[in-house]
Amino acid sequence: MATLNISSATTTNFSNQVPDFIVDSIALDNASSNQDETYWYFSNAQKYLGYYHKVSAIFNAANALATWTVSRGWKASDPELKAQLDHVKGAGKDSFTKMMWNHQVMKVIVGDAFMEVKRNKKGIILNMIPISPERVRLVFNKSGMIKRYDTWNGAEWKAINKDNMLHSQNKLIGDQMHGTSQIEPSIDDIDAIQEALSDERIIKHRDKALGIAYYQTDKTNKISYANQQIENAVKNGEMVGLPEGTVKIEPYPSRSSEDRSGWIQLLDNRFYQNFGVPRSIASSDGTSEVGGKMGHVIFEPIYTKEQLDLEQDLEGQQAIIIKFNRPPSLGGLVSEEEAKNTGQTSIQDNDAVVNLNRE
């Protein structure tokens, strides 16, 4: 008989085995005062571009933000400047609006975007050429000021005067040397979404498999032969015939697909919140009419800030003074009067003002 002694009881030690979550500290990159030049390379550019091209949510969100920022066109009060911008062709088949869209997407994805501005001796703009960040390095002086830009042509670094480069930075904080990729704070959610989708894809693909087979024999060759017949039947969508009593097939133990779908939905919603683009902007899937309108209202200060930032970059760096056309505001669709709020009960006149003599 077992001896039961209460003094032998123990406790777990989760405090040492399961550490508390701690956010890693981050020091901002800055130029060194101990050397004439400090370089910054965009070593993560290809990584972020890979996410952009492979993850549909990032692709749609970044494109939607750029579309709302620049795609309604622009106006220039100077006719000569407008004529110059109308004639820029980029690599040959671009337009100024297309290049601004490209510039905005790159800024959001990588954190920094670059465009070389070609001018003649009179200062007239001849062309504007986008340059991908992975081929650019920033050169800072001892004071932390940008000295010039270097671009890699496949063989060597070519210097570009800072006055000839349009450089936009996303969410620049403090004295850091570069902008912040919009992907960076969302990367854990993105990876979790891709893992969940990959798992769900495998589970869905194997739903047609019969399950677990329990054989009435331990002969390896017989089991292998029967498995091969079952595999062929499942793959070809045919019936399988085996002697009665030789095998018992039961379905795989699995949790409901609703649990997995809910997890994916939660991660998806978190991603759009972190990325700063309401889901209704990139997709109407699962969005109610009211939710869609409110998403647009919330999004308005976000894309107008992007427009303002780009306008200021163009003016401050290249003396290009333009205004991007704002999309129609949906703020007016929000009911502001009692007559428009059909579900609201009547408000009495004396209830509209706070006073001490309530009836």
C-alpha positions as CSV (number, residue, x, y, z in Angstrom):
1,M,0.0,0.0,0.0
2,A,1.3,3.5,-0.9
3,T,2.5,5.6,2.0
4,L,0.9,9.1,1.8
5,N,2.8,11.7,3.8
6,I,1.6,15.3,3.4
7,S,5.1,16.6,4.3
8,S,6.3,15.2,0.9
9,A,4.2,17.8,-1.0
10,T,6.1,20.2,-3.3
11,T,5.4,23.2,-5.4
12,T,6.3,24.2,-8.9
13,N,8.8,26.9,-9.7
14,F,7.3,28.7,-12.7
15,S,9.0,32.0,-11.8
16,N,12.4,30.6,-12.8
17,Q,11.2,28.3,-15.6
18,V,8.7,30.7,-17.3
19,P,10.3,34.2,-17.4
20,D,8.2,37.3,-17.6
21,F,7.9,39.0,-21.0
22,I,10.4,41.8,-21.4
23,V,10.6,44.2,-24.3
24,D,14.1,44.4,-25.7
25,S,15.7,47.8,-25.3
26,I,16.6,49.7,-28.5
27,A,19.2,52.4,-28.9
28,L,18.7,54.7,-31.9
29,D,21.4,54.6,-34.5
30,N,23.3,57.9,-34.8
31,A,26.4,59.2,-36.4
32,S,29.8,58.9,-34.7
33,S,31.7,62.1,-33.7
34,N,35.0,60.2,-33.8
35,Q,35.2,59.8,-37.5
36,D,34.8,62.1,-40.5
37,E,32.1,60.0,-42.2
38,T,29.5,57.6,-40.8
39,Y,27.6,55.3,-43.2
40,W,24.2,53.7,-43.0
41,Y,23.3,50.8,-45.2
42,F,19.7,49.6,-45.7
43,S,20.6,46.0,-44.9
44,N,17.0,45.0,-44.2
45,A,15.6,46.4,-47.4
46,Q,15.5,43.1,-49.3
47,K,13.9,41.4,-46.2
48,Y,11.1,44.0,-46.1
49,L,10.6,43.9,-49.9
50,G,10.3,40.1,-49.6
51,Y,7.5,40.6,-47.1
52,Y,5.8,43.1,-49.3
53,H,5.8,40.8,-52.4
54,K,4.9,37.6,-50.5
55,V,2.3,38.7,-47.9
56,S,-0.9,39.9,-49.5
57,A,-2.0,41.9,-46.4
58,I,1.2,44.0,-46.5
59,F,0.9,44.4,-50.3
60,N,-2.6,45.6,-50.2
61,A,-2.2,47.9,-47.1
62,A,0.9,49.6,-48.4
63,N,-0.6,50.0,-51.9
64,A,-3.8,51.4,-50.5
65,L,-2.0,54.0,-48.4
66,A,0.0,55.1,-51.4
67,T,-3.1,55.2,-53.6
68,W,-5.0,57.4,-51.2
69,T,-2.0,59.6,-50.8
70,V,-1.2,60.5,-54.4
71,S,-3.5,58.9,-56.9
72,R,-6.1,61.6,-57.1
73,G,-3.6,63.8,-58.8
74,W,-1.9,67.1,-57.9
75,K,-1.8,70.8,-58.6
76,A,1.0,73.2,-59.1
77,S,0.4,77.0,-59.0
78,D,3.5,77.5,-61.3
79,P,2.7,76.6,-64.9
80,E,6.3,76.2,-65.7
81,L,6.9,73.7,-62.9
82,K,3.8,71.8,-63.9
83,A,5.2,71.5,-67.4
84,Q,8.5,70.2,-66.1
85,L,6.8,67.5,-63.9
86,D,4.5,66.5,-66.7
87,H,7.5,65.6,-68.8
88,V,9.5,63.5,-66.3
89,K,9.6,59.9,-67.4
90,G,11.6,58.1,-64.7
91,A,13.1,55.0,-66.3
92,G,11.3,55.8,-69.6
93,K,7.6,55.0,-69.2
94,D,6.8,56.5,-65.8
95,S,4.9,59.6,-64.9
96,F,5.3,62.0,-61.9
97,T,2.2,60.5,-60.2
98,K,3.4,56.9,-60.7
99,M,6.8,57.8,-59.3
100,M,5.2,59.5,-56.3
101,W,3.1,56.3,-55.7
102,N,6.3,54.2,-56.0
103,H,8.1,56.6,-53.6
104,Q,5.3,56.4,-51.0
105,V,5.2,52.6,-51.1
106,M,9.0,52.3,-50.7
107,K,9.0,54.8,-47.8
108,V,6.4,52.7,-45.9
109,I,7.9,49.3,-46.7
110,V,11.6,50.0,-46.1
111,G,11.4,53.2,-44.0
112,D,13.3,55.4,-46.5
113,A,12.7,56.2,-50.2
114,F,15.0,57.9,-52.7
115,M,14.6,59.6,-56.0
116,E,17.4,61.4,-57.9
117,V,16.4,64.7,-59.5
118,K,18.1,65.5,-62.8
119,R,18.4,69.2,-63.6
120,N,20.1,71.3,-66.3
121,K,22.4,74.2,-65.6
122,K,19.4,76.5,-65.4
123,G,17.8,74.4,-62.7
124,I,15.0,73.0,-64.9
125,I,13.9,69.5,-63.9
126,L,14.8,67.1,-66.7
127,N,13.9,63.8,-65.0
128,M,13.4,62.1,-61.7
129,I,14.7,58.6,-61.2
130,P,13.6,56.3,-58.3
131,I,16.5,54.4,-56.6
132,S,15.8,51.3,-54.5
133,P,17.1,51.7,-50.9
134,E,19.2,48.6,-50.9
135,R,21.5,50.3,-53.4
136,V,21.8,53.5,-51.3
137,R,24.0,54.3,-48.4
138,L,23.7,57.5,-46.3
139,V,26.8,59.4,-45.5
140,F,26.8,61.6,-42.3
141,N,29.4,64.0,-41.1
142,K,30.6,64.3,-37.5
143,S,27.7,66.5,-36.6
144,G,25.1,63.9,-37.7
145,M,24.1,65.9,-40.8
146,I,23.7,64.1,-44.1
147,K,26.8,64.9,-46.2
148,R,25.9,63.1,-49.4
149,Y,24.3,60.0,-50.8
150,D,26.2,57.1,-52.3
151,T,24.5,54.7,-54.8
152,W,25.8,51.2,-55.8
153,N,26.0,50.6,-59.5
154,G,27.1,47.0,-59.3
155,A,30.8,47.7,-59.2
156,E,31.4,50.8,-57.1
157,W,29.7,53.5,-55.0
158,K,28.8,56.6,-56.9
159,A,28.3,59.9,-55.0
160,I,25.2,62.0,-55.4
161,N,25.0,65.5,-54.1
162,K,22.4,65.7,-51.3
163,D,20.7,68.6,-53.2
164,N,20.0,66.3,-56.1
165,M,18.2,63.6,-54.0
166,L,14.6,63.5,-52.9
167,H,14.7,61.5,-49.6
168,S,11.6,60.7,-47.6
169,Q,11.7,59.0,-44.2
170,N,8.9,57.1,-42.5
171,K,8.2,57.7,-38.8
172,L,11.6,59.2,-38.1
173,I,12.1,59.7,-34.3
174,G,14.8,61.2,-32.2
175,D,18.2,61.6,-34.0
176,Q,18.1,58.2,-35.7
177,M,19.8,58.0,-39.0
178,H,17.0,56.4,-41.0
179,G,13.2,56.0,-41.1
180,T,11.2,53.1,-39.6
181,S,9.7,50.4,-41.8
182,Q,6.0,50.1,-41.2
183,I,6.6,46.3,-41.3
184,E,8.9,46.3,-38.3
185,P,6.4,46.7,-35.5
186,S,4.0,44.3,-37.2
187,I,6.5,41.5,-38.0
188,D,5.5,39.2,-35.2
189,D,1.9,39.3,-36.2
190,I,2.8,38.8,-39.8
191,D,4.9,35.8,-39.1
192,A,2.1,34.3,-36.9
193,I,-0.5,34.9,-39.7
194,Q,1.7,33.1,-42.2
195,E,2.4,30.2,-39.9
196,A,-1.3,29.9,-39.2
197,L,-2.3,30.0,-42.8
198,S,0.4,27.5,-43.7
199,D,-0.9,25.1,-41.0
200,E,-4.5,25.6,-42.1
201,R,-3.6,24.9,-45.7
202,I,-1.9,21.6,-44.8
203,I,-4.9,20.6,-42.6
204,K,-7.4,21.5,-45.4
205,H,-5.4,19.7,-48.0
206,R,-5.2,16.5,-45.9
207,D,-8.9,16.6,-45.0
208,K,-9.6,14.1,-47.7
209,A,-7.2,11.6,-46.0
210,L,-9.2,8.9,-44.1
211,G,-7.5,9.2,-40.8
212,I,-5.6,6.7,-38.6
213,A,-5.6,3.1,-39.6
214,Y,-5.4,0.4,-36.9
215,Y,-4.4,-3.0,-38.3
216,Q,-5.0,-6.4,-37.0
217,T,-1.4,-7.4,-37.8
218,D,2.1,-6.3,-37.0
219,K,3.6,-7.5,-40.3
220,T,5.4,-4.5,-41.8
221,N,5.0,-5.7,-45.4
222,K,1.3,-6.2,-45.1
223,I,0.8,-2.8,-43.4
224,S,2.9,-1.1,-46.0
225,Y,1.0,-2.8,-48.9
226,A,-2.4,-1.8,-47.3
227,N,-1.2,1.8,-46.7
228,Q,-0.2,2.1,-50.4
229,Q,-3.7,0.9,-51.5
230,I,-5.3,3.5,-49.2
231,E,-3.0,6.2,-50.3
232,N,-3.8,5.5,-54.0
233,A,-7.5,5.5,-53.3
234,V,-7.4,8.8,-51.5
235,K,-5.2,10.5,-54.1
236,N,-7.4,9.3,-57.0
237,G,-10.7,9.7,-55.2
238,E,-11.5,6.0,-55.6
239,M,-12.9,3.3,-53.3
240,V,-10.5,1.1,-51.4
241,G,-11.2,-2.6,-50.8
242,L,-9.6,-4.5,-47.9
243,P,-10.6,-7.8,-46.2
244,E,-13.1,-7.4,-43.5
245,G,-11.6,-7.1,-40.0
246,T,-8.1,-6.4,-41.2
247,V,-8.1,-2.7,-40.5
248,K,-10.1,-0.1,-38.5
249,I,-9.9,3.5,-39.8
250,E,-10.8,6.4,-37.5
251,P,-10.7,10.1,-38.2
252,Y,-7.7,12.2,-37.0
253,P,-8.2,13.9,-33.6
254,S,-8.4,17.5,-34.5
255,R,-9.7,20.7,-33.0
256,S,-12.5,22.6,-34.8
257,S,-11.5,24.7,-37.8
258,E,-13.4,27.6,-36.1
259,D,-10.6,27.8,-33.5
260,R,-8.0,28.2,-36.2
261,S,-10.1,30.6,-38.2
262,G,-10.7,32.8,-35.1
263,W,-6.9,32.9,-34.4
264,I,-6.2,33.9,-38.0
265,Q,-8.9,36.6,-37.9
266,L,-7.5,38.0,-34.6
267,L,-4.0,38.2,-36.0
268,D,-5.3,39.8,-39.2
269,N,-7.1,42.5,-37.4
270,R,-4.1,43.2,-35.2
271,F,-1.9,43.6,-38.3
272,Y,-4.2,46.2,-39.9
273,Q,-4.3,48.1,-36.6
274,N,-0.5,48.1,-36.3
275,F,0.1,49.0,-39.9
276,G,-2.2,52.0,-39.6
277,V,-4.5,51.2,-42.5
278,P,-8.1,50.2,-41.6
279,R,-9.1,46.9,-43.0
280,S,-12.0,48.5,-44.9
281,I,-9.5,50.6,-46.9
282,A,-7.6,47.6,-48.2
283,S,-10.6,45.2,-48.4
284,S,-14.3,45.3,-47.8
285,D,-14.4,41.6,-46.7
286,G,-16.1,41.3,-43.4
287,T,-16.7,45.0,-43.0
288,S,-20.2,46.4,-42.3
289,E,-21.4,49.7,-43.9
290,V,-21.0,51.6,-40.7
291,G,-17.7,50.1,-39.9
292,G,-16.5,50.9,-43.4
293,K,-17.5,54.6,-43.1
294,M,-15.9,54.9,-39.7
295,G,-12.8,53.3,-41.0
296,H,-12.6,55.9,-43.7
297,V,-13.1,58.7,-41.2
298,I,-10.4,57.4,-39.0
299,F,-8.1,56.9,-42.0
300,E,-8.5,60.5,-43.1
301,P,-5.9,62.1,-40.8
302,I,-3.5,59.3,-41.6
303,Y,-3.4,59.7,-45.4
304,T,-3.6,63.5,-45.2
305,K,-0.5,63.4,-43.0
306,E,1.3,61.3,-45.6
307,Q,0.3,63.9,-48.3
308,L,1.5,66.8,-46.2
309,D,4.8,65.0,-45.4
310,L,5.4,64.3,-49.1
311,E,4.5,67.9,-50.1
312,Q,6.9,69.2,-47.5
313,D,9.7,66.9,-48.7
314,L,9.2,68.0,-52.3
315,E,9.2,71.7,-51.3
316,G,11.9,71.7,-48.7
317,Q,14.4,69.5,-50.6
318,Q,13.7,70.3,-54.3
319,A,11.7,73.5,-54.3
320,I,8.8,71.6,-55.9
321,I,5.7,73.3,-54.6
322,I,2.6,71.2,-55.3
323,K,-0.6,70.1,-53.6
324,F,-1.9,66.6,-53.8
325,N,-5.7,66.4,-54.3
326,R,-7.5,65.3,-51.1
327,P,-10.0,62.4,-51.5
328,P,-13.6,63.4,-50.5
329,S,-14.0,63.5,-46.8
330,L,-16.6,61.1,-45.3
331,G,-16.8,63.1,-42.1
332,G,-20.0,64.7,-43.3
333,L,-21.7,61.4,-43.4
334,V,-21.6,61.1,-39.7
335,S,-24.9,62.2,-38.3
336,E,-24.5,65.4,-36.4
337,E,-28.2,66.5,-36.0
338,E,-31.0,64.9,-34.1
339,A,-33.1,64.6,-37.3
340,K,-30.4,62.4,-38.9
341,N,-30.2,60.1,-35.8
342,T,-33.3,58.1,-36.4
343,G,-32.7,55.8,-33.5
344,Q,-32.2,58.6,-31.0
345,T,-35.0,59.6,-28.6
346,S,-36.0,63.3,-28.6
347,I,-33.8,65.7,-26.6
348,Q,-35.7,68.4,-24.8
349,D,-34.5,72.0,-25.0
350,N,-33.8,72.2,-21.3
351,D,-31.7,69.0,-21.5
352,A,-29.3,70.5,-23.9
353,V,-27.7,72.9,-21.3
354,V,-26.3,71.9,-18.0
355,N,-27.9,73.8,-15.1
356,L,-28.7,73.4,-11.5
357,N,-32.5,73.6,-11.8
358,R,-33.3,70.3,-13.4
359,E,-37.0,69.6,-13.9
